[in-house]
Amino acid sequence: MANTPQSKKRARQNERRNDVNKARRSRIRTYVRKVEEAIASGNAEAAVAALRAAQPELARGVTKGVLHKNTVSRKISRLAARVKALAV
């Protein structure tokens, strides 16, 4: 258990930050899931729209420190490739 005032404060900050990060990760996953569903349904227009909405959310996850830059880059790249293949 935290003993010093600083470590108690850190524990409180970590709890708050954990909740914020959890909500942010959930939001990102929702956007990615919408792209996946649009791809699965075969609707190219919906997939493009969903991807356009998901990209800024994923990028925001990087700036907020929730996800690693390369992870997001890889996810966007793979989703974009699948959406492009759907349009052909």
PAVEX-214378 format. One record per residue: residue in three letters; x negated, y negated, z of N, C-alpha, C in turn. Coordinates in steps of 0.02 Angstrom, whole numbers, plus 50000, padded with zeros to 5 digits. Layout:
! PAVEX-214378
ALAXYZXYZXYZ...
END
This chain:
! PAVEX-214378
MET499585006050000500005000050000499564993850000ALA499804988549969499434982249966499364979250035ASN498764976950051498634974150118498524966650117THR498104964250072497944957050072498514953250037PRO498564946850053499084942750020499024942849944GLN498404942649920498294942749847498534949249816SER498394954849849498594961249821499354962149825LYS499674959149875500404959349880500714955249822LYS500414949449810500654945249755500564948849689ARG499984952049680499844955749619500364961249608ALA500544964649661501054970049656501714967149632ARG501904961349659502524958049638502494956049565GLN501924953149544501844951049475501864957049428ASN501554962449448501544968449406502244971249396GLU502644971149449503344973549443503724969349392ARG503674962749400504024958149354503794959149283ARG503144959349273502854960149207503054966749176ASN503094972049217503294978649193504004978449165ASP504454974849200505144974349177505184970649110VAL504804965149105504804961149044504534965248986ASN503974968648998503664972648945504104978448924LYS504454981448972504904987048956505464984648910ALA505754978748927506284975948886506034974348816ARG505434971648812505144969748747505014975948704ARG504734981248735504614987548699505254990548674SER505774990348716506424993048697506704989248637ARG506644982648639506884978448583506524980148518ILE505864981048523505464982748464505684989548436ARG505774994448481505985001148459506665000848424THR507104996548449507774995848418507704993448346TYR507284988448335507184985748268506884991048221VAL506394994848247506085000048207506595005448191ARG507015007248240507525012348229508015010148175LYS508185003748173508645001348122508345002248052VAL507695001148046507355002147982507375009547964GLU507225013848012507225021148001507915023447978GLU508445020848011509125022847993509305020547923ALA509095014547905509235011947838508885016147785ILE508275018247801507895022547754508245029347747ALA508455032047804508795038647804509445038447765SER509805032747769510445032147734510335031247659GLY509735029247639509585028347569509775021547542ASN509955016947586510155010247566509535005747563ALA509295004447502508675000647493508744993447517GLU509304990247503509394983247523509404982547599ALA509764987047632509794986847705509114988247735ALA508734992747704508074994547729507604988547724VAL507634984947668507214979047659507394973647710ALA508034972647720508264967647769508044969547839ALA508124975847856507924978147923507174977547933LEU506794979047881506064978447886505854971147896ARG506184966647860506034959547867506184957047938ALA506704959947968506884957948037506394961048087ALA506154967048072505724970648119505014968048121GLN504764965548065504064963448062503884957948114PRO504284952648120504104947548170504144950248241GLU504614954848254504674957748321504054961748338LEU503824965748290503214969648301502614965048312ALA502564959848272502004955048279502034951648346ARG502634950148370502704946948435502474951648491GLY502584958148480502344962948529501594962748538VAL501244961248483500514960648485500314954448525THR500624948748509500424942548542500594942648616LYS501094946448636501284946948706500904952448743GLY500484956048707500074961148739500424967648754VAL500994968848722501364975048734501094980648690LEU500904978948629500644983948582499964981748555HIS499574986548532498924984948503499014982748431LYS498584978348409498624975448342498604980748288ASN498154985548294498094990748243498704995348241THR498994996648299499595000748303500164997548264VAL500254991048275500794987448241500654987148166SER500034985948148499844985648078500004992248043ARG499844997748077499965004348049500715005648042LYS501105003848093501825004948091502145000948033ILE501954994548027502234990347974502044993247906SER501424995247899501184997947835501575004147815ARG501675008747862502025014947847502765013747832LEU503075009247870503775007747857503845004447789ALA503394999647773503434996147709503345001047651ALA502895005847659502785010847606503415015047596ARG503745016847650504355020947644504925016947613VAL504975010547631505495006247602505365005247528LYS504725004347510504545003347440504705009547399ALA504565015447427504705021747392505455022647382LEU505845019947428506575020447425506845016247367ALA506525010447355506755005847304506635008447233VAL506165012947226505985015447159506495020247133
END
